Amino acid sequence: VDPVERAILRLGAYELLYHSEIPFRVIINEAVELAKIFGAAEGHRYVNGVLDRLAQQVRRAEAQGAR
């Protein structure tokens, strides 16, 4: 994993776990935008997939309500 994507994933994971006042879609969207600007060519797709899967696990009720 590219160091930039790793840092973005760590930031996104932290926000998903410890900042429940921020909607999970906002966290994922901001992480994807950062990956598009600073990451590798297709790194934003990887960031999106990983954080979406994490959101499904740690914010199950919120994620199910949004779908």
OpenMM code with the backbone's topology and positions (N, CA, C; nanometers):
from openmm import Vec3, app, unit

residues = "VAL ASP PRO VAL GLU ARG ALA ILE LEU ARG LEU GLY ALA TYR GLU LEU LEU TYR HIS SER GLU ILE PRO PHE ARG VAL ILE ILE ASN GLU ALA VAL GLU LEU ALA LYS ILE PHE GLY ALA ALA GLU GLY HIS ARG TYR VAL ASN GLY VAL LEU ASP ARG LEU ALA GLN GLN VAL ARG ARG ALA GLU ALA GLN GLY ALA ARG".split()
positions = [
    Vec3(0.0851, -0.1178, 0.0000),
    Vec3(0.0000, 0.0000, 0.0000),
    Vec3(0.0895, 0.1239, 0.0000),
    Vec3(0.0553, 0.2172, -0.0843),
    Vec3(0.1276, 0.3432, -0.0941),
    Vec3(0.1209, 0.4179, 0.0401),
    Vec3(0.2276, 0.4829, 0.0827),
    Vec3(0.2257, 0.5539, 0.2111),
    Vec3(0.1160, 0.6598, 0.2215),
    Vec3(0.0840, 0.7247, 0.1120),
    Vec3(-0.0213, 0.8269, 0.1153),
    Vec3(-0.1561, 0.7615, 0.1413),
    Vec3(-0.1861, 0.6545, 0.0691),
    Vec3(-0.3127, 0.5856, 0.0919),
    Vec3(-0.3209, 0.5286, 0.2333),
    Vec3(-0.2070, 0.4784, 0.2841),
    Vec3(-0.2053, 0.4248, 0.4200),
    Vec3(-0.2404, 0.5338, 0.5206),
    Vec3(-0.1835, 0.6525, 0.5031),
    Vec3(-0.2126, 0.7636, 0.5941),
    Vec3(-0.3587, 0.8050, 0.5838),
    Vec3(-0.4136, 0.8079, 0.4636),
    Vec3(-0.5548, 0.8437, 0.4452),
    Vec3(-0.6447, 0.7387, 0.5088),
    Vec3(-0.6095, 0.6111, 0.4936),
    Vec3(-0.6882, 0.5044, 0.5550),
    Vec3(-0.6847, 0.5138, 0.7072),
    Vec3(-0.5690, 0.5453, 0.7623),
    Vec3(-0.5588, 0.5591, 0.9082),
    Vec3(-0.6457, 0.6737, 0.9580),
    Vec3(-0.6414, 0.7849, 0.8876),
    Vec3(-0.7236, 0.8994, 0.9259),
    Vec3(-0.8720, 0.8657, 0.9165),
    Vec3(-0.9118, 0.8042, 0.8056),
    Vec3(-1.0515, 0.7662, 0.7880),
    Vec3(-1.0981, 0.6658, 0.8909),
    Vec3(-1.0138, 0.5673, 0.9205),
    Vec3(-1.0496, 0.4666, 1.0204),
    Vec3(-1.0655, 0.5301, 1.1581),
    Vec3(-0.9753, 0.6196, 1.1929),
    Vec3(-0.9854, 0.6895, 1.3211),
    Vec3(-1.1174, 0.7660, 1.3304),
    Vec3(-1.1504, 0.8377, 1.2250),
    Vec3(-1.2751, 0.9147, 1.2271),
    Vec3(-1.3968, 0.8237, 1.2344),
    Vec3(-1.3948, 0.7124, 1.1632),
    Vec3(-1.5081, 0.6190, 1.1700),
    Vec3(-1.5247, 0.5616, 1.3099),
    Vec3(-1.4138, 0.5325, 1.3754),
    Vec3(-1.4196, 0.4698, 1.5070),
    Vec3(-1.4510, 0.5675, 1.6198),
    Vec3(-1.3956, 0.6876, 1.6144),
    Vec3(-1.4010, 0.7764, 1.7305),
    Vec3(-1.4789, 0.9058, 1.7113),
    Vec3(-1.5329, 0.9303, 1.5939),
    Vec3(-1.6093, 1.0524, 1.5708),
    Vec3(-1.7452, 1.0168, 1.5106),
    Vec3(-1.8289, 0.9619, 1.5942),
    Vec3(-1.9607, 0.9171, 1.5474),
    Vec3(-2.0530, 1.0336, 1.5106),
    Vec3(-2.0155, 1.1562, 1.5468),
    Vec3(-2.0985, 1.2707, 1.5111),
    Vec3(-2.0843, 1.3065, 1.3624),
    Vec3(-1.9809, 1.2554, 1.2975),
    Vec3(-1.9605, 1.2795, 1.1549),
    Vec3(-2.0217, 1.1629, 1.0777),
    Vec3(-2.1121, 1.1887, 0.9853),
    Vec3(-2.1710, 1.0791, 0.9066),
    Vec3(-2.0630, 1.0022, 0.8307),
    Vec3(-2.0798, 0.8704, 0.8238),
    Vec3(-1.9765, 0.7878, 0.7624),
    Vec3(-1.9567, 0.8195, 0.6151),
    Vec3(-2.0605, 0.8614, 0.5459),
    Vec3(-2.0457, 0.8960, 0.4044),
    Vec3(-1.9579, 1.0193, 0.3847),
    Vec3(-1.9650, 1.1126, 0.4777),
    Vec3(-1.8808, 1.2323, 0.4706),
    Vec3(-1.7342, 1.1930, 0.4899),
    Vec3(-1.7082, 1.1053, 0.5846),
    Vec3(-1.5720, 1.0604, 0.6108),
    Vec3(-1.5141, 0.9909, 0.4877),
    Vec3(-1.5915, 0.9002, 0.4301),
    Vec3(-1.5445, 0.8269, 0.3125),
    Vec3(-1.5230, 0.9215, 0.1955),
    Vec3(-1.6156, 1.0137, 0.1741),
    Vec3(-1.6031, 1.1078, 0.0628),
    Vec3(-1.4779, 1.1946, 0.0758),
    Vec3(-1.4521, 1.2443, 0.1950),
    Vec3(-1.3339, 1.3277, 0.2152),
    Vec3(-1.2058, 1.2469, 0.1942),
    Vec3(-1.2042, 1.1226, 0.2398),
    Vec3(-1.0867, 1.0378, 0.2215),
    Vec3(-1.0634, 1.0087, 0.0733),
    Vec3(-1.1693, 0.9840, 0.0003),
    Vec3(-1.1573, 0.9571, -0.1432),
    Vec3(-1.1051, 1.0815, -0.2156),
    Vec3(-1.1547, 1.1978, -0.1789),
    Vec3(-1.1066, 1.3207, -0.2425),
    Vec3(-0.9582, 1.3438, -0.2135),
    Vec3(-0.9152, 1.3167, -0.0905),
    Vec3(-0.7730, 1.3287, -0.0587),
    Vec3(-0.6898, 1.2311, -0.1410),
    Vec3(-0.7402, 1.1093, -0.1561),
    Vec3(-0.6677, 1.0083, -0.2333),
    Vec3(-0.6605, 1.0468, -0.3812),
    Vec3(-0.7643, 1.1098, -0.4324),
    Vec3(-0.7615, 1.1537, -0.5721),
    Vec3(-0.6555, 1.2613, -0.5940),
    Vec3(-0.6422, 1.3505, -0.4970),
    Vec3(-0.5482, 1.4617, -0.5104),
    Vec3(-0.4045, 1.4171, -0.4833),
    Vec3(-0.3837, 1.3438, -0.3736),
    Vec3(-0.2482, 1.3144, -0.3282),
    Vec3(-0.2026, 1.1709, -0.3510),
    Vec3(-0.2939, 1.0810, -0.3802),
    Vec3(-0.2587, 0.9400, -0.3909),
    Vec3(-0.2195, 0.8969, -0.5304),
    Vec3(-0.2022, 0.7676, -0.5443),
    Vec3(-0.1675, 0.7084, -0.6734),
    Vec3(-0.2869, 0.7172, -0.7681),
    Vec3(-0.2655, 0.6764, -0.8915),
    Vec3(-0.3665, 0.6934, -0.9972),
    Vec3(-0.5029, 0.6353, -0.9596),
    Vec3(-0.5069, 0.5130, -0.9147),
    Vec3(-0.6345, 0.4503, -0.8799),
    Vec3(-0.6469, 0.4236, -0.7301),
    Vec3(-0.5684, 0.4936, -0.6504),
    Vec3(-0.5693, 0.4737, -0.5057),
    Vec3(-0.7013, 0.5085, -0.4411),
    Vec3(-0.7752, 0.6016, -0.5004),
    Vec3(-0.9029, 0.6419, -0.4412),
    Vec3(-1.0036, 0.5265, -0.4413),
    Vec3(-0.9935, 0.4367, -0.5382),
    Vec3(-1.0853, 0.3223, -0.5426),
    Vec3(-1.0577, 0.2269, -0.4260),
    Vec3(-0.9298, 0.2078, -0.3978),
    Vec3(-0.8902, 0.1218, -0.2866),
    Vec3(-0.9359, 0.1828, -0.1532),
    Vec3(-0.9120, 0.3109, -0.1355),
    Vec3(-0.9519, 0.3807, -0.0128),
    Vec3(-1.1032, 0.3711, 0.0058),
    Vec3(-1.1768, 0.3923, -0.1003),
    Vec3(-1.3226, 0.3840, -0.0930),
    Vec3(-1.3676, 0.2447, -0.0485),
    Vec3(-1.3122, 0.1418, -0.1090),
    Vec3(-1.3517, 0.0058, -0.0755),
    Vec3(-1.3203, -0.0325, 0.0675),
    Vec3(-1.2004, 0.0017, 0.1126),
    Vec3(-1.1595, -0.0343, 0.2482),
    Vec3(-1.2440, 0.0394, 0.3523),
    Vec3(-1.2611, 0.1693, 0.3348),
    Vec3(-1.3373, 0.2459, 0.4340),
    Vec3(-1.4856, 0.2103, 0.4316),
    Vec3(-1.5385, 0.1774, 0.3140),
    Vec3(-1.6784, 0.1356, 0.3074),
    Vec3(-1.6988, 0.0044, 0.3834),
    Vec3(-1.6074, -0.0875, 0.3660),
    Vec3(-1.6175, -0.2146, 0.4372),
    Vec3(-1.6036, -0.1950, 0.5879),
    Vec3(-1.5117, -0.1072, 0.6286),
    Vec3(-1.4947, -0.0777, 0.7708),
    Vec3(-1.6203, -0.0121, 0.8273),
    Vec3(-1.6799, 0.0788, 0.7517),
    Vec3(-1.8030, 0.1453, 0.7975),
    Vec3(-1.9153, 0.0440, 0.8167),
    Vec3(-1.9223, -0.0553, 0.7302),
    Vec3(-2.0246, -0.1600, 0.7433),
    Vec3(-2.0076, -0.2367, 0.8742),
    Vec3(-1.8855, -0.2492, 0.9210),
    Vec3(-1.8586, -0.3243, 1.0435),
    Vec3(-1.8738, -0.2400, 1.1692),
    Vec3(-1.8185, -0.1199, 1.1692),
    Vec3(-1.8170, -0.0418, 1.2932),
    Vec3(-1.9384, 0.0487, 1.3100),
    Vec3(-2.0068, 0.0778, 1.2014),
    Vec3(-2.1270, 0.1612, 1.2082),
    Vec3(-2.2422, 0.0901, 1.1384),
    Vec3(-2.2663, -0.0293, 1.1817),
    Vec3(-2.3643, -0.1164, 1.1174),
    Vec3(-2.5029, -0.0527, 1.1068),
    Vec3(-2.5537, 0.0030, 1.2159),
    Vec3(-2.6896, 0.0596, 1.2136),
    Vec3(-2.6987, 0.1796, 1.1193),
    Vec3(-2.5989, 0.2645, 1.1249),
    Vec3(-2.5985, 0.3830, 1.0392),
    Vec3(-2.5868, 0.3426, 0.8919),
    Vec3(-2.5003, 0.2470, 0.8635),
    Vec3(-2.4796, 0.2039, 0.7249),
    Vec3(-2.6024, 0.1322, 0.6689),
    Vec3(-2.6691, 0.0527, 0.7492),
    Vec3(-2.7886, -0.0168, 0.7029),
    Vec3(-2.9040, 0.0800, 0.6817),
    Vec3(-2.9114, 0.1810, 0.7644),
    Vec3(-3.0155, 0.2818, 0.7498),
    Vec3(-2.9987, 0.3665, 0.6256),
    Vec3(-2.8749, 0.3819, 0.5808),
    Vec3(-2.8455, 0.4637, 0.4648),
    Vec3(-2.8695, 0.3891, 0.3340),
    Vec3(-2.8782, 0.2595, 0.3384),
    Vec3(-2.8926, 0.1813, 0.2145),
    Vec3(-3.0353, 0.1484, 0.1843),
] * unit.nanometer
topology = app.Topology()
chain = topology.addChain("A")
for resn in residues:
    res = topology.addResidue(resn, chain)
    for name in ("N", "CA", "C"):
        topology.addAtom(name, app.Element.getBySymbol(name[0]), res)
